[in-house]
Amino acid sequence: MKLNYQWPLPSQSRPIAIIGSGGIVKDAHLPAYQKAEFEVLGVFDINPEQSVKIANSWSLKAFESLDSLISSAQSQNAVFDLALPPSAVADVLEQLPEQATVLIQKPMGSDLEEAKLIKAICERKKLTAAVNFQLRFSPMMLALKDAMSKGHLEGILDLEVHLNLETPWELFPFLKKMERVEIAVHSIHYLDLIRSFLGTPKSVWAQTLAHPSTPDFAQTRTSAILNYGPEIRCVLSINHNYTKGPKLQSAQIRFDCQQGAAAVKLGLLLDYPRGEPDEVWICPSGKEQWESVEFEGGWFPEAFIGTMSNLQRFALSEDHQLHTSVEDAFETMRLVEACYKSSNSGGTEL
C-alpha cells in the first residue's frame, strides 16, 4: 500500500540557530537538517567543549556566547532551535528577540507550572513557537493520517500503546537528577500522539513507577487509561525494564477502528539507539487482509524534518496550522500533569 508519508518542505527555508548540543542534536536534529538541506547557522552550548566538538564534527560554527548566536541569527532571519533541558527553556526564551520563530525541545518545561510560564513568555514576546513533539511527523504516523484521510481507517475504537523492551538508561545520565522521568520524557510522545488522533481526554487513570534494576531513575514503567467516553478504549502499557532477550520484546501502537485497523512497529526503540526498521500494517476498511505500507525513513531523523518544516511553512503562511504550537503542546502538558496526579493519588482504596 502506498500512502503519503512526508511533510512538505518550506518553499524558502531559513537558517537554523541551535541552542544546546546534547545527544539529540547529534543523533536527530543535525542529521535531519542535513537530509532536508536546511542551513545550520551554528550552535551554542553552555559547555563550550561540547559545542566545539559537535561543531567540528558537522563543520559548523561554535558560538562563544548566547548573545553572539542571537545577534547572528537576527541578522540572517534564522529560526531558533532550542535543544535544552526543560528547566532551561524559559530563561533562554526571555533572551530571544520579540517575534522570533522558535522550535522548543519537548517537554514544554519540567511541569505544568513551567509550561504555563513558557506559554506566557511566548505570548508576551509574540513568538511563533512550536514544541518538538516529532512523533506526529514520523513517516509511519503521517502514513496513518493519510490512510484515514483516504477512508482506509474510520472511527477509532481502540488505541493501544505497548512497550516491553530494555531501554539503555545509561545513555541518559542527566535523567538521574529528574523527579519525573518516564511519562515526562518518554511516554509524553505517546500522549501527544494520541491527542493528535483523539483530542484531549476527559480524564486519566495512571501509575508510573521505578524498577529495582534501575534505582537511579525515578520511573521507568507506566500504565495509563485515557477516558474518551463510552465507546473508545485507550491504554498505555510501558515497560522499559524487560531483560529476557529480543524474542518477545515489543514496541507497538495498535488502532482498531469501526472500519479497518492498523499496527505500527516502533523499530527505533528495539535495540536502541541502533534500532530496527519501523513498520506500518493496515487492514483496510472492507477487507480482512493486512497490507504493509511502503515508506522510507523512520522516527529518527525524518520526524525532525517534519516539525521544523511545519514551523517554517507556518511562518511563511504555507501551512495554515502550527500543529505542535505552544498552545497545543500545553494541552499535552496538562495531560502529563494529570497522569502524575493520578499516580500520586494511589487509586481507589479497598
N, C-alpha and C positions, 0 to 999 in steps of 0.2 A: 504494500500500500504506500502510495506517495502522497505526502502532505507537506504543507509549508512549515518549515522548522527554523527559519531565520528571521530576525528582526531587521528591517531595512536600515541601512546606514544613512547618516545625515548627508545631504547634498553637498554641504561645505563644512567639513569638520574643523573644530577649533583645537588649538594645542591644549595639552593637559599638564597641569602642575600638581605633582603628587606630594602630599604631606604625610610622612610616615614611610618606613622602608622595611617592614617586617616580612615574614614568610609569605603572607598572602599577596604582597606586591610582587615578589619574585615568582611565585607559583601561578598566579592568576592575572593580576592587573596588567603587568608588562607583557606577558605572552599574548593576552587578548588584544592589547592595543597594537602590538606588532602585527598580529594577524589581520587586524582591521585597517592597518596602515594609518593609525592615528598618531600624530606627532606628540611626543612627550617632551615638554619643555625642560624638565629636570625634577629633582627630588630633594626634599629636606627632611632631616630626622634630628631629634634632639641628641641622638648618639651619632656624632659625625663619622666615626669609623664605619658604622653600619651604612650610612647614606653614601659614603665614598665607595664602599665595597660594591653595593648594588649598582651605583652609577657607573663604575668601571666595567662591571660585567655586561652592562647594556649600552655602553658608550653614551652615557647621559651626563648632564651637568649636575654636580652635587652642590647645592646652595649652602652657604655657611650660616645663614640665618633665615628665620621665617620671614622677616621683613624684606630681605633681598629677593626671596622667591615671590612674595606677594607683589613687589614692585615690578618685577619682570613679567609676571602673569598679567598684571593690569595693562602693561604696555602692549601686550600681544593678544589681549582679549581671550585669555586662557580660561579653561574650566578647572576649578579646584577639585582635586580628588583626595578626600580625607581618609587615609587608611590608618586609623588611630585606635587605641584602646577607648572604650566607651566613655570613661571618666574624663578623657582629654578633649572630647569633641567640642563642648560648649565654649571653653576658653579660646580655642582656635577660631571658632565661628565668630566670636566677638572681634577678632583681629582682621577678619576679611573685609574687603570694601563693600559698601552698600550695593545692592542689586547684583551681586556676584552670582555666578552659576556654580553650584556645588553638588558633588556626589559624596555622601557620607557613608562610611563603612557601617554595616549593622553590627550590634544592635544600636538603636537610637538612644544611647545613654545606658547607664548601668541599671536604672529602674524607671518607674513611671514618673517620678519627680524630675529626674534628669531629662526624660523625654519631653515633659512639659516645658522645661527651661529651653531646650533646643528648639522646640516648636515656636516658642515666644521670640527667641533671638532671630530665627529665620523670618518671622512675620514682621518684626520691628525693622530689620535691616533690608526687608524686601528682597530676600534671596530667592532665586529659583533653585530650590533644593530638593533632592531626592535621596532616599536611603537605599543602599546597595543590597536589596533583597533580590539576589540574582537568580534564585532557583526558578522563579516565574519565567525567566527569559532563557532557560536552558533549551536546547533543541528538542528534548523529549517533551517538555511541557508546552512549548509552542506548537508542536505537532498535535498534542492532545486538544489544545484550544482550537486548532484548525479542524480537527475531526469533529468537534462539537459544532462548529460553525457550519459544517457541511452536512450535519444531520446523522453522522455515523454513531454518535452518542447523544442521548437526550434524557434529561431528568435524573440527576444523581440521586440514588437512594442509599448507597453505601460508599463511604470513602475511608479507607483504612491504610495507615502508615505502619509498617512493621520492620523493625531493625533487630537483628540478632547477630552480632558480629563483635570483633575485637578492634577497638579503636586505640591507636598508639598515642595515649595521652602524654607520653614523654616528649612528644613533638611540640607540646603547647605548655611550656613551663609557666608562662605568665598566668595561666588559669588557676594555678595553685593559690594565688592571692585573692581570688574572687569568691564571694559568698554565694553567688548564683552562677552555675556553670551549665548544666545540660540543657535546660529549657532556654536560658538567656542567650547561649552561644550556638547551640546546635538545633534543638527542636523548634526554635523560633523560625527556622527556614520552613518547616512543615506547617506551622501555624499560619505563617504569612501566605504560603501557597494555598492552603485550604481556604483562607479568606478570599483569595483571588478567584476561587471557583464558587464558593457558597456565601460569601459575605461574612460579617462578624456574627458569631453565635450568640444565642440568648444567655447562655451560662456555660460553666465548665466544671467538671469534676476532675481532679488531678492529684497524683502523688509523684514526687521526684525525690530520689534518694541516692545515697552513696553506695559503694561496694567495698567489701573488705580488701580486695586485691588492689584497689586504687585509693588508699586512705587520704592522700594529699589533695584529692579533688572533691569538692563539696557534694556534687551529684553527678552520677554517670548513668542513671537509669530513670525512665519516666513512663508512667501510664496516664492517659488522659482520655476523657469522653467529652466531646463538644456537643452541646444541646442546640440542634437546629429544628426542634419541633417533633411532632409525632411520626413523620414519615422518613426522616433522614438519620441514619446511623453513621457517626463519625468518630473514629477512635485512633489513638496512637499507642503503640507498644514498642518502647525503645530500650534496648539493652546493649550497651557498649562493652560489656564485660564477658562476652561469650568466648571461651578459650578452648573449645573442643574440636578445633580444626575447621577447614573450609567446607567440608561436605554439606553440612546442614545450616551453614550461616545464610543470612538473607538480608536484603535491603530492598524493600519493595513498597510501592504505593499502588493500591488497587481501587478501581472505580467500578461499581455495579450500578447500572442505570436502568430506568424504565425501558429504554431502548438501547441495547448494546452494553458493552463492558470494556474495560481497559486494565492493563497491568504494566507497571513501569519498574524496571530494574535500575537501581541507583548504583551503577557499576563503580563509580569513583570510591565509594565507601568500602568496597570489598578489596582488601589488600591495600588500604590507603597508605601512602599517597600515590602509589603506582596505579592502583585501580584496575578495573576490568571495563570493557565496553558497556555503555548504557544500552538498554533495550526497551522498546515500546511494543506491546502487543495489544491489538484491538480486535474484539469480536463485534463486528458492525451490527447495527440495528437490522433485524430481519434475517440474520444469519446465525449459524451455530458453529462456525469455524473461526479459529483465531488466525489473524494475519499479522505478520511482522511489518513494522513501519520502517521504511528506508530513511535514514538520515545520517549526517556526518557531524562529528564533534561530540562534545559532552558538556557536563556541568562546568568543569574547568577545561579550558578558559573561556569557551564560547559564550556562556551566560553573561560574563562580564562585558562582552561586546554589547549585548542587548541593553543592559542598564545604562551604559554610557551613551549608546545610540539614542535611546528613548529620551534621555535628558537633553542631548544636543538637538534632536529633532523637535522636541517641545519648545526649546528656546528659539528655534527657527520658525515656529508655527507650522512645522511639517507633521508633527503628531499633535492631535487635539487633546490628548490626555497624558499626564505625567503619572504613570501607573504606580510608582513607589514614592510619590510625593511625601513630604514630612507629615502632611495631614493624614494620608492613608497609612503611613508607617506608624503613626501614633495609635491607630486602632489596633495594629498588631501588638504594640507595646501594652495596650490596655488588656489584651488577651493574655499576654505573658504574665502580667501582674495578677490577673485573676487566677491563673494556674498556680502561682506561688501562694496566693491567699488560700486557695482551696487545699493545697498540700499542707499548709501550716495548720489548717483547721482540724486535721486528723480524721475527717469523715464522720459519719453518723455512729455514735457510740451504741453498743449493745449492753 
